[in-house]
């Protein structure tokens, strides 16, 4: 097989998986990451699935008990903190920083170019060229764009594909296990947990602590609290820092206004189980994520392919973002192995991954329909509340559909 020159735009999880998989298939791979410093330190939790494990192994990562924290069950807590639904469902929960460390360690340092922000792409029948903002220029047989929801490559090649705000946000964060009361540890910490206040939704699960420690007492609890926020007023306020600066493209964790954090914690005390309120109170730096959908109509553009969040963004209810990127990387590598580093290979990749990407986005919309309804009429909100069932939410959120065909979650 001819070793192809392949550029990967974006050095986050999807880009690193693609780069490592392609490198191990014998290709000459270079990652172009716009950030000049390491991306480590992000606090988001990640739900693992069978496909993600397959992709990690193909990327050269050793998958063992250090990957994350294993849980065996799920619970739904009511406002008083009592369990109103539960079920067995074994999963391993990891974190963004853990996967980043593993994938970065698997990639030779000389293959990773930081401070390279893609400004423009051009191509002809023989090659694709990437022009970076600092003046650097790279040429290759193929370009894999894994540069996220605000992809510069997608903006040039498919400007009509835009992220659409879903009408709600997620408050996120991680709380150290050692800070929590015994009641919270006994009733919530070792489970994939849910809270369902009217018009909102909370989920959480344990992840590794500092230094990727997974021993009891050294872990953290990761939470995601979905809350409605109309785009014109509430979202704008939430994305404005304490100095009055509006961060339309996403507010950094340390810039989230302390006023908004205080309001969020007060709402937690009023609306959520005491266990959840404690987790949020003791989380040092909660951060905000506006929820978006993104669905591309095309993934292959000659010698350029979109993958990961540059191609599709599904709501976090599905817990499939990183797994989807891993599936993209494997499909891309297989197509290149069969058809070479050619536009035909990227067309083959597109034919496989377009339906899969659309399916996961549509599933995210279905799981998030209750939250989106909160921006509708009183009748729509009432109908959504009537239709919501704690056991169903618990069974359908962040599950591996492929694995569920073999081992469904008990009712």
C-alpha positions as CSV (number, residue, x, y, z in Angstrom):
1,X,0.0,0.0,0.0
2,X,1.2,3.5,-0.9
3,X,1.8,5.7,2.2
4,X,-0.3,8.8,1.7
5,X,0.4,12.3,3.1
6,X,-2.5,13.2,5.2
7,X,-3.2,16.4,7.1
8,X,-5.6,16.4,10.1
9,X,-7.0,19.9,11.0
10,X,-7.9,19.8,14.7
11,X,-6.0,18.3,17.6
12,X,-8.9,17.5,19.9
13,X,-10.1,13.9,20.5
14,X,-11.5,13.2,17.1
15,X,-8.4,14.6,15.3
16,X,-6.0,12.7,17.5
17,X,-8.0,9.4,17.0
18,X,-8.0,9.9,13.2
19,X,-4.3,10.8,13.2
20,X,-3.3,7.8,15.3
21,X,-5.4,5.3,13.3
22,X,-4.1,6.6,10.0
23,X,-0.5,6.7,11.2
24,X,-0.7,3.0,12.3
25,X,-2.1,2.2,8.9
26,X,1.2,3.4,7.4
27,X,0.4,6.9,6.4
28,X,2.5,10.1,6.8
29,X,0.2,12.1,9.1
30,X,0.5,15.6,10.5
31,X,-2.0,17.2,12.9
32,X,-2.5,21.0,12.7
33,X,-3.9,22.4,16.0
34,X,-4.8,26.1,16.2
35,X,-4.2,26.3,20.0
36,X,-0.5,27.0,20.9
37,X,-0.7,25.2,24.2
38,X,-2.0,21.8,25.3
39,X,-5.7,21.3,25.4
40,X,-5.6,19.3,28.6
41,X,-7.5,20.4,31.6
42,X,-11.0,20.3,30.2
43,X,-13.4,18.9,32.8
44,X,-16.2,17.2,30.8
45,X,-17.1,13.6,31.4
46,X,-17.3,11.1,28.6
47,X,-19.5,8.0,28.3
48,X,-17.7,5.1,26.7
49,X,-19.2,2.7,24.3
50,X,-18.0,-0.5,22.5
51,X,-17.2,1.5,19.3
52,X,-15.1,3.9,21.2
53,X,-13.0,1.1,22.7
54,X,-12.5,-0.3,19.3
55,X,-11.3,3.0,17.9
56,X,-9.0,3.7,20.8
57,X,-7.3,0.3,20.3
58,X,-6.9,1.0,16.6
59,X,-5.3,4.3,17.6
60,X,-2.7,2.5,19.6
61,X,-4.2,3.1,23.1
62,X,-4.0,0.4,25.7
63,X,-7.6,0.0,27.1
64,X,-7.6,-1.4,30.6
65,X,-9.2,-0.6,34.0
66,X,-7.4,2.8,34.1
67,X,-9.6,4.1,31.2
68,X,-12.3,5.3,33.6
69,X,-14.7,4.5,36.4
70,X,-17.1,1.5,36.1
71,X,-20.7,1.8,37.3
72,X,-23.2,-1.0,37.4
73,X,-26.5,0.9,37.8
74,X,-28.6,3.9,37.3
75,X,-30.9,5.9,39.7
76,X,-33.4,8.7,39.4
77,X,-33.7,10.9,42.5
78,X,-36.8,13.1,43.3
79,X,-36.7,16.5,44.8
80,X,-36.4,15.1,48.3
81,X,-33.4,12.9,47.3
82,X,-35.3,9.6,47.3
83,X,-34.8,7.0,44.6
84,X,-37.9,6.8,42.4
85,X,-36.5,4.6,39.6
86,X,-33.4,2.4,39.2
87,X,-32.0,-0.2,36.9
88,X,-28.8,-2.2,36.2
89,X,-26.7,-0.9,33.4
90,X,-22.9,-1.4,33.4
91,X,-20.8,1.3,31.8
92,X,-17.4,2.8,32.0
93,X,-17.3,6.6,32.4
94,X,-14.2,8.5,31.6
95,X,-13.2,12.1,31.0
96,X,-12.1,14.3,28.2
97,X,-8.7,14.9,29.8
98,X,-8.1,11.2,30.3
99,X,-8.8,10.4,26.6
100,X,-6.7,13.4,25.5
101,X,-3.7,12.2,27.5
102,X,-3.9,8.7,26.1
103,X,-4.3,9.8,22.5
104,X,-1.7,12.5,22.7
105,X,0.8,10.0,24.2
106,X,0.2,7.7,21.3
107,X,1.0,10.3,18.7
108,X,4.7,11.1,18.1
109,X,5.4,14.7,19.0
110,X,6.8,15.6,15.6
111,X,3.4,14.7,14.1
112,X,1.6,17.4,16.2
113,X,1.9,21.0,15.1
114,X,0.5,23.5,17.5
115,X,-0.4,27.1,16.7
116,X,-1.5,26.3,13.2
117,X,-4.9,28.0,12.6
118,X,-6.4,27.0,9.2
119,X,-7.1,30.2,7.2
120,X,-7.8,28.8,3.7
121,X,-7.8,25.5,1.8
122,X,-7.3,24.9,-1.9
123,X,-6.8,21.8,-4.0
124,X,-6.3,20.4,-7.5
125,X,-6.3,16.9,-9.0
126,X,-3.0,16.0,-7.3
127,X,-3.0,17.6,-3.9
128,X,-4.7,19.7,-1.2
129,X,-3.0,22.7,0.4
130,X,-3.7,24.2,3.8
131,X,-2.7,27.9,4.4
132,X,-2.4,28.8,8.1
133,X,-3.0,32.2,9.6
134,X,0.6,32.6,10.5
135,X,1.8,32.1,6.9
136,X,2.7,28.4,7.1
137,X,1.6,26.3,4.2
138,X,1.2,22.5,4.1
139,X,0.5,20.2,1.2
140,X,-0.8,16.6,1.2
141,X,-2.8,14.0,-0.6
142,X,-5.8,14.4,1.7
143,X,-7.1,16.8,4.4
144,X,-9.2,15.5,7.3
145,X,-11.1,18.3,8.9
146,X,-11.7,17.5,12.6
147,X,-11.8,21.1,13.7
148,X,-15.0,21.1,15.7
149,X,-18.4,22.7,15.6
150,X,-16.9,26.0,14.4
151,X,-14.8,24.3,11.7
152,X,-12.9,26.8,9.5
153,X,-12.7,24.1,6.8
154,X,-16.5,23.5,6.8
155,X,-17.1,27.3,6.8
156,X,-15.2,27.5,3.5
157,X,-16.4,24.4,1.8
158,X,-20.0,24.1,3.1
159,X,-21.0,27.5,4.5
160,X,-24.7,26.6,4.6
161,X,-24.1,23.9,7.3
162,X,-24.6,25.9,10.5
163,X,-25.0,25.0,14.1
164,X,-28.6,25.6,15.3
165,X,-29.3,26.5,18.9
166,X,-31.7,24.1,20.6
167,X,-33.2,26.5,23.1
168,X,-31.4,25.2,26.2
169,X,-28.0,25.1,27.9
170,X,-26.1,22.7,30.0
171,X,-24.4,23.6,33.2
172,X,-21.4,21.3,33.6
173,X,-18.7,20.5,36.0
174,X,-16.9,18.0,38.3
175,X,-16.9,17.8,42.1
176,X,-14.2,16.1,44.1
177,X,-15.5,12.9,45.9
178,X,-13.7,13.8,49.1
179,X,-15.9,16.9,49.5
180,X,-19.2,15.2,49.5
181,X,-21.4,14.0,52.4
182,X,-21.9,10.4,53.2
183,X,-25.6,10.6,52.1
184,X,-24.6,11.8,48.6
185,X,-21.8,9.2,48.4
186,X,-24.2,6.4,49.5
187,X,-27.2,7.3,47.3
188,X,-25.7,9.0,44.2
189,X,-22.0,8.8,43.7
190,X,-21.5,5.2,42.5
191,X,-24.4,5.4,40.0
192,X,-25.2,7.1,36.7
193,X,-27.7,9.5,38.3
194,X,-30.7,11.5,37.1
195,X,-32.8,14.3,38.4
196,X,-36.0,15.5,36.6
197,X,-37.3,18.8,37.9
198,X,-40.2,20.2,35.9
199,X,-38.9,21.7,32.6
200,X,-35.3,20.6,33.3
201,X,-33.0,17.5,33.4
202,X,-29.9,16.6,35.4
203,X,-27.5,13.7,34.8
204,X,-24.3,12.8,36.5
205,X,-21.7,10.0,37.0
206,X,-18.4,9.3,38.6
207,X,-15.1,9.9,36.7
208,X,-11.4,9.8,37.5
209,X,-10.0,12.4,39.8
210,X,-6.8,14.4,39.7
211,X,-4.0,12.5,38.1
212,X,-6.6,10.2,36.6
213,X,-7.0,8.5,40.0
214,X,-9.9,6.0,40.1
215,X,-9.5,4.8,43.7
216,X,-12.4,5.3,46.1
217,X,-12.1,8.7,47.7
218,X,-10.0,10.2,44.9
219,X,-12.6,10.4,42.1
220,X,-14.9,13.2,40.9
221,X,-18.6,13.4,40.1
222,X,-19.4,14.8,36.7
223,X,-22.7,16.5,36.2
224,X,-24.7,18.0,33.3
225,X,-27.7,20.1,34.1
226,X,-30.0,21.0,31.2
227,X,-31.9,24.3,31.6
228,X,-34.0,26.2,29.1
229,X,-32.6,29.6,28.0
230,X,-34.2,31.7,25.3
231,X,-31.6,32.9,22.8
232,X,-32.4,36.6,22.7
233,X,-32.3,37.3,26.5
234,X,-31.2,34.4,28.7
235,X,-28.5,32.9,26.5
236,X,-27.0,36.3,25.9
237,X,-26.9,37.0,29.6
238,X,-25.3,33.6,30.4
239,X,-22.7,34.1,27.7
240,X,-21.7,37.5,29.1
241,X,-18.9,37.7,31.7
242,X,-18.8,39.7,34.9
243,X,-17.1,42.5,33.0
244,X,-19.9,42.8,30.5
245,X,-18.0,41.1,27.6
246,X,-20.2,38.9,25.5
247,X,-18.7,35.6,24.3
248,X,-21.0,34.6,21.4
249,X,-18.7,31.8,20.2
250,X,-18.6,30.1,23.6
251,X,-17.6,31.4,27.1
252,X,-14.4,30.0,28.7
253,X,-15.0,28.3,32.0
254,X,-13.1,31.0,34.0
255,X,-15.1,33.7,32.4
256,X,-18.6,32.5,33.4
257,X,-20.0,35.2,35.6
258,X,-20.0,34.5,39.3
259,X,-23.5,36.1,39.4
260,X,-24.7,33.4,37.1
261,X,-23.0,30.7,39.1
262,X,-24.6,32.0,42.2
263,X,-28.1,32.0,40.5
264,X,-27.5,28.4,39.3
265,X,-26.6,27.2,42.8
266,X,-29.6,28.9,44.3
267,X,-31.8,27.2,41.7
268,X,-30.3,23.9,42.5
269,X,-31.2,24.2,46.2
270,X,-34.8,25.1,45.2
271,X,-35.3,22.5,42.5
272,X,-33.0,19.5,42.8
273,X,-32.5,16.7,45.3
274,X,-30.2,17.7,48.2
275,X,-27.5,15.4,46.8
276,X,-27.4,17.3,43.5
277,X,-27.5,20.7,45.2
278,X,-24.4,19.6,47.2
279,X,-22.5,18.5,44.1
280,X,-23.2,21.8,42.4
281,X,-22.4,23.9,45.6
282,X,-19.0,22.2,46.0
283,X,-18.0,22.3,42.3
284,X,-15.2,24.8,42.1
285,X,-15.6,26.0,38.5
286,X,-18.9,25.1,36.8
287,X,-19.0,26.0,33.1
288,X,-21.7,26.5,30.4
289,X,-22.4,24.7,27.1
290,X,-25.2,26.0,24.8
291,X,-26.8,23.0,23.2
292,X,-26.7,22.9,19.4
293,X,-27.5,20.6,16.5
294,X,-25.3,20.5,13.4
295,X,-26.1,18.3,10.4
296,X,-23.9,18.4,7.3
297,X,-25.3,17.4,3.9
298,X,-21.9,16.6,2.5
299,X,-18.7,15.2,4.0
300,X,-16.4,14.8,1.0
301,X,-15.1,17.7,-1.0
302,X,-12.6,16.4,-3.5
303,X,-9.5,15.7,-1.3
304,X,-11.1,17.1,1.9
305,X,-13.3,15.2,4.3
306,X,-15.2,16.4,7.4
307,X,-15.4,14.2,10.5
308,X,-16.4,14.4,14.1
309,X,-18.0,17.6,15.3
310,X,-17.0,19.4,12.1
311,X,-19.5,17.1,10.4
312,X,-22.3,16.4,12.9
313,X,-23.0,17.6,16.4
314,X,-25.6,15.6,18.3
315,X,-27.0,16.7,21.7
316,X,-25.1,15.3,24.7
317,X,-28.2,13.2,25.7
318,X,-26.9,10.5,23.3
319,X,-23.5,10.4,24.9
320,X,-22.0,9.5,21.5
321,X,-19.9,12.4,20.4
322,X,-16.5,10.9,20.9
323,X,-17.6,7.4,19.8
324,X,-19.0,8.9,16.6
325,X,-15.7,10.5,15.9
326,X,-14.0,7.2,16.5
327,X,-16.3,5.5,14.0
328,X,-15.6,8.2,11.5
329,X,-11.8,7.6,11.9
330,X,-12.1,3.9,11.4
331,X,-14.4,4.3,8.3
332,X,-12.1,6.8,6.8
333,X,-9.0,4.6,7.3
334,X,-10.8,1.6,5.8
335,X,-11.9,3.6,2.7
336,X,-8.4,4.8,2.1
337,X,-7.0,1.3,2.5
338,X,-9.4,0.1,-0.2
339,X,-9.3,3.0,-2.7
340,X,-6.1,4.8,-1.8
341,X,-5.7,8.5,-0.8
342,X,-8.2,9.6,-3.4
343,X,-11.4,11.6,-3.8
344,X,-13.1,8.2,-4.4
345,X,-12.1,7.0,-1.0
346,X,-13.6,10.1,0.6
347,X,-16.8,9.5,-1.4
348,X,-16.9,6.0,0.0
349,X,-16.4,7.3,3.5
350,X,-19.2,9.9,3.0
351,X,-21.7,7.2,1.8
352,X,-21.1,5.3,5.0
353,X,-21.0,8.1,7.6
354,X,-23.6,10.5,6.3
355,X,-26.5,8.2,7.3
356,X,-24.8,7.4,10.6
357,X,-24.3,11.0,11.5
358,X,-27.9,11.9,10.6
359,X,-29.2,9.1,12.7
360,X,-27.3,10.2,15.9
361,X,-28.3,13.8,15.4
362,X,-32.0,12.8,15.1
363,X,-31.7,10.6,18.1
364,X,-30.3,13.5,20.1
365,X,-33.2,15.7,19.0
366,X,-35.7,13.1,20.1
367,X,-34.1,12.7,23.5
368,X,-33.8,16.5,23.8
369,X,-37.4,17.2,22.6
370,X,-38.6,17.6,26.2
371,X,-36.0,20.3,26.8
372,X,-36.7,22.1,23.5
373,X,-40.4,22.1,24.3
374,X,-39.7,24.4,27.2
375,X,-39.3,27.3,24.7
376,X,-42.8,26.6,23.3
377,X,-46.3,27.3,24.3
378,X,-47.9,26.3,27.6
379,X,-49.7,23.5,25.8
380,X,-46.5,22.2,24.3
381,X,-44.7,22.3,27.7
382,X,-47.6,20.5,29.4
383,X,-47.7,17.8,26.7
384,X,-44.0,17.3,27.0
385,X,-44.3,17.0,30.8
386,X,-47.1,14.4,30.5
387,X,-45.1,12.4,28.1
388,X,-41.9,12.3,30.2
389,X,-41.3,9.2,32.2
390,X,-38.4,8.8,34.7
391,X,-37.8,5.1,33.8
392,X,-37.7,5.8,30.1
393,X,-35.3,8.8,30.4
394,X,-33.1,6.6,32.6
395,X,-33.1,3.7,30.0
396,X,-32.6,5.8,26.9
397,X,-30.0,8.4,27.8
398,X,-26.3,7.8,26.8
399,X,-26.7,4.2,25.9
400,X,-24.8,2.1,23.3
401,X,-27.5,1.1,20.9
402,X,-25.4,-1.7,19.3
403,X,-24.7,-3.2,22.7
404,X,-28.3,-2.8,23.8
405,X,-29.4,-5.2,21.1
406,X,-27.5,-7.9,23.0
407,X,-28.1,-6.7,26.6
408,X,-31.0,-4.4,27.2
409,X,-31.3,-2.4,30.4
410,X,-33.9,-3.9,32.7
411,X,-37.1,-1.9,33.3
